[in-house]
Amino acid sequence: MPYEIVPLTLSYYEAEKGYMTYMTNYGQSIIRPFVVWFIRGASRNIIVDSGIEAQDYVAYHPSFKDLKVNHLQTFDQALASVGITPEQVDIVVQTHLHFDHCRNLKRCVNAEVLVQKAEYDFAMDPAPFAGIYRPALWEGADLRLIEGEYEIEPGLTLLPVPGHAAGGQAVLVETKSGTVAIAGMCTCQDNFYPQAGHPMVGDDHTLLPGILLNARDAYESMIRLRSRADRILALHDPDIIKQKVIS
Ligand SMILES: [Zn+2]
C-alpha cells in the first residue's frame, strides 16, 4: 500500500454506444477498449481481467469476422511492459467471465483465478447469454470461487457488483489519491458520471449499462460502488487507452 493501477489496453474497436448506456446514445459510436489492469505494489503479480487481443476478438464468432478491431499489443507485450510474463502472474481477478474479459486466462498457467461463485455457476449454464460465455476459456484453470466481499491483500478488495453479469465483481484499490474502483461491469465513464437531461439519468446520477442481466441489481451495484470508491474506472472507457498509471 498504496497501490498503483496500470491499464494495459490490448485492442479496441469503434462500437455502438448504446451497448454501454441503457436506452440512450443509440446510433452514436464509442471507442471500446479491451484492457488488462496490472496492480503495482502488491506482494504478488496481480492482474484484473486477462483481456482479448484483436485477432482473437474477430475470430471469436463468425459474425465478428468483419469487425475492425484494432491491435495495440499482445498479451505478452502488455505484461512485458510491467516486467512480467504470463507464467509469472500469480493472481488473475476475473471481474466476470464474458469472453472479452477472459480470453487470455489460460495463458497464466501458474495463476490462481479469483472469480465469484455466482458468476461461475451462471457461466456454466448461461442461457440466454450463451454466446458471450465459453467454458473452454476457463476449463482447467485454477479457479478459486469467491462468495461475497474478499480481501486479496490489505487495501485490495473484491466487491460483488452483480447486474451486468450474474456474479460481477469490482476491485477496490487503495491508492495515494484514495480508493479507486475497477468497475467490474461493462461500462464507460458516462454510466457513472452521466450528463443530466436524459430520463434514465435520475437524481442519483447513474446511467445503467446497456448490457444487463438484472437492471435493479446493476443499479444497486453502481450505488454501492459510488459509496465505496472515490473514483470509478469503467471497464471500457475510451480515455483509459491514454492513461499510463492511476495512483
Ligand atoms: Zn466487457
Residues whose N, C-alpha, C, O or C-beta is under 5 A from the ligand:
A	BS01	ZN	D100 C186
